[in-house]
Amino acid sequence: MESVMTTEPKHIVPPRPEVSASARAQAAGKTVMAVAELYAGYGAGDAVRGVTLGVPENSVTAIIGPSGCGKSTFIRCLNRMHETARAATCRGDVTLDGADIFAMDPVELRRHVGMVFQRPNPFPTMSIEGNVAAGLTLAGVTDRGLVARRVEDSLRKAALWDEVKDRLKAPATGLSGGQQQRLCIARALAVEPRVLLLDEPCSALDPIATARIEELVLQLRERLTIVIVTHNMQQAARVSDRTVFMLMGELVEQGATQQLFTRPRDKRTEDYITGRFG
């Protein structure tokens, strides 16, 4: 689990009451998550500035943009992981199925909005089985039969069951990097989330492992909603239904992936996807 620095107090600003009705309307619609005029950063600076968008159900939304443009900060706001950073600030509206996420218990929220990070982070002291079951244990599930079924189902959904079914009690750290990342996806799936957030999930993987993760994303979108941050534009084009382009903390353009990559409306989007900057 990622380490959390707590040497300085958090400064979490609650959702702003002045979020405009037009921003809320733009973010709403048939969406799982709606974001309206979201600002987030660290201390006095905002890394995300006024982002408004809706995340459609049972789809893959890719977020692209150059390093430092606020992609990871934005996605971490969607399950309130951003708040664990030192001096984090966050204001705006974010809803899950119409409910204000800032009014939810963060642990409960993360059962509905799971997250997988850039580098595989299996719990080093737990077995493969224990890693997948960790969220269920935290939720107080004690039915061993249910846990075993959920572990197997999650590993199957993560395309890992056939590779590990004979060594479930083995340490998770004995898996390859790509297997560990799929294990982390299985761990997130075990609590049956509504949304799965993937923050550069292939950045530390080789091409073969990357292809496995991409295949998995395409399979999972039939069951849940996925938001993926990626620096790889080809990956975004391969796996996503919609793409969001961010630059310097702002949402520049969003739309159907094919349209955004072939007929971008904003000159900055065209310059980025054609390699003029990045």
SVG drawing of the C-alpha trace seen along z (x, -y; Angstrom):
<svg xmlns="http://www.w3.org/2000/svg" viewBox="-29 -31 39 57">
<polyline fill="none" stroke="black" stroke-width="0.4" points="0.0,0.0 1.3,-3.4 2.9,-5.2 1.2,-8.3 3.1,-11.3 1.5,-12.8 4.1,-15.2 2.0,-18.2 -1.7,-18.8 -4.2,-18.2 -6.0,-21.2 -9.1,-19.8 -11.5,-22.5 -15.1,-21.2 -17.0,-21.3 -17.7,-24.9 -21.4,-25.9 -21.0,-28.3 -20.5,-25.6 -22.6,-26.9 -25.8,-25.2 -24.5,-25.0 -21.4,-23.1 -23.5,-20.6 -25.8,-20.2 -22.8,-19.6 -21.3,-17.0 -24.6,-15.2 -26.6,-13.0 -26.4,-9.3 -23.1,-9.1 -21.7,-7.1 -19.5,-10.0 -20.0,-13.7 -17.3,-16.3 -18.2,-20.0 -15.7,-22.8 -13.1,-20.7 -10.0,-22.5 -7.3,-20.5 -3.7,-21.0 -1.2,-21.2 -0.9,-24.2 -1.7,-27.4 -1.2,-26.0 -3.9,-24.3 -2.7,-21.3 -6.3,-20.9 -8.2,-24.0 -12.0,-24.0 -12.4,-20.6 -16.0,-19.6 -16.9,-16.3 -19.1,-13.2 -17.9,-9.6 -20.2,-7.4 -21.3,-4.1 -19.7,-0.8 -17.1,-2.6 -13.4,-3.4 -12.4,-7.1 -8.8,-7.8 -7.1,-11.0 -4.0,-12.1 -1.7,-15.0 2.0,-15.9 3.7,-15.1 2.7,-17.5 -0.6,-18.5 -2.7,-17.3 -3.9,-13.9 -2.9,-11.9 -4.1,-14.6 -7.4,-14.6 -8.0,-10.9 -7.0,-10.6 -9.7,-13.1 -12.3,-10.7 -11.9,-8.3 -10.5,-10.9 -7.0,-9.5 -5.8,-13.0 -6.7,-14.0 -4.0,-11.6 -1.2,-13.9 0.3,-16.6 -1.4,-20.0 -3.9,-18.7 -6.7,-21.0 -9.8,-20.0 -13.0,-22.0 -15.8,-21.5 -18.5,-18.9 -17.9,-15.2 -20.8,-12.7 -21.2,-9.0 -24.6,-7.9 -25.8,-11.3 -24.4,-11.2 -21.8,-13.7 -18.5,-11.7 -17.3,-14.3 -20.2,-13.4 -19.2,-9.7 -16.9,-7.8 -13.7,-7.6 -13.2,-3.9 -16.8,-3.1 -16.3,-5.3 -13.2,-3.3 -15.2,-0.1 -17.3,-1.6 -14.4,-3.4 -11.3,-1.2 -7.9,-2.3 -4.7,-0.7 -1.5,-2.7 1.5,-3.1 3.6,-0.5 2.2,2.8 1.8,2.7 0.8,6.1 0.8,6.3 4.3,7.9 3.4,9.9 0.3,11.5 -0.2,14.4 -1.8,14.1 -5.1,15.2 -4.7,12.8 -4.1,9.9 -7.3,10.4 -9.3,11.0 -7.9,7.9 -10.8,5.6 -13.3,8.2 -11.6,8.7 -11.6,5.0 -15.3,4.9 -15.9,7.5 -16.8,10.4 -16.3,13.6 -18.0,16.2 -15.0,18.3 -17.0,19.8 -18.0,16.4 -14.4,15.1 -13.1,18.1 -15.6,17.7 -15.0,14.0 -11.2,14.6 -11.5,17.0 -14.0,14.9 -11.8,11.8 -8.7,13.6 -10.6,15.0 -11.8,11.5 -8.2,10.3 -7.1,13.1 -4.8,14.5 -6.6,17.5 -5.0,20.1 -1.5,18.8 -1.9,18.8 -4.7,21.3 -2.1,23.9 -0.2,21.5 -2.7,19.2 -0.9,19.4 2.4,18.4 3.8,14.8 2.4,12.3 5.8,10.8 6.9,14.0 4.8,13.0 6.2,11.1 5.6,7.4 2.7,7.9 1.2,10.6 1.5,8.4 -0.4,5.6 -3.2,8.0 -3.3,9.1 -3.8,5.5 -6.6,5.3 -8.1,8.5 -7.8,7.0 -9.8,4.0 -12.4,6.1 -13.0,8.4 -15.1,5.7 -17.2,5.3 -16.6,1.6 -18.8,-0.6 -15.8,-2.4 -12.1,-1.3 -9.4,-4.0 -6.2,-3.1 -3.3,-5.5 -0.6,-4.8 -1.1,-1.0 1.4,0.1 4.2,-2.5 6.4,0.0 5.6,3.0 7.1,4.6 5.2,4.7 3.9,8.2 2.5,7.4 1.1,4.2 -0.8,6.0 -2.3,8.3 -3.5,5.3 -5.0,3.7 -6.8,6.9 -8.1,7.0 -9.4,3.4 -11.3,4.2 -12.9,7.2 -13.7,5.4 -15.6,2.5 -18.5,4.9 -18.9,5.1 -17.9,1.7 -16.8,-1.8 -13.0,-2.5 -11.0,-5.7 -7.4,-5.3 -4.6,-7.9 -2.0,-7.2 1.0,-9.0 0.8,-6.5 -1.5,-8.0 -1.5,-4.8 -2.8,-3.0 -5.6,-5.5 -6.6,-5.0 -6.6,-1.2 -8.6,-0.9 -10.8,-3.9 -14.3,-5.0 -13.7,-8.6 -10.6,-10.7 -9.9,-13.7 -7.0,-16.0 -5.6,-18.0 -3.0,-20.7 -1.6,-22.8 -4.3,-21.6 -7.2,-22.5 -9.4,-20.3 -8.7,-21.4 -10.9,-19.0 -12.9,-15.8 -14.9,-13.6 -15.1,-10.2 -11.6,-8.8 -11.7,-8.4 -13.0,-11.9 -10.4,-13.5 -7.5,-11.7 -8.5,-12.3 -10.4,-15.6 -9.5,-17.5 -11.3,-20.8 -8.6,-22.6 -5.2,-23.5 -3.5,-22.6 -4.9,-19.0 -3.7,-18.7 -0.3,-19.9 0.0,-17.4 -1.2,-14.3 1.0,-15.1 4.0,-15.4 4.7,-19.1 5.0,-19.2 4.7,-16.8"/>
</svg>
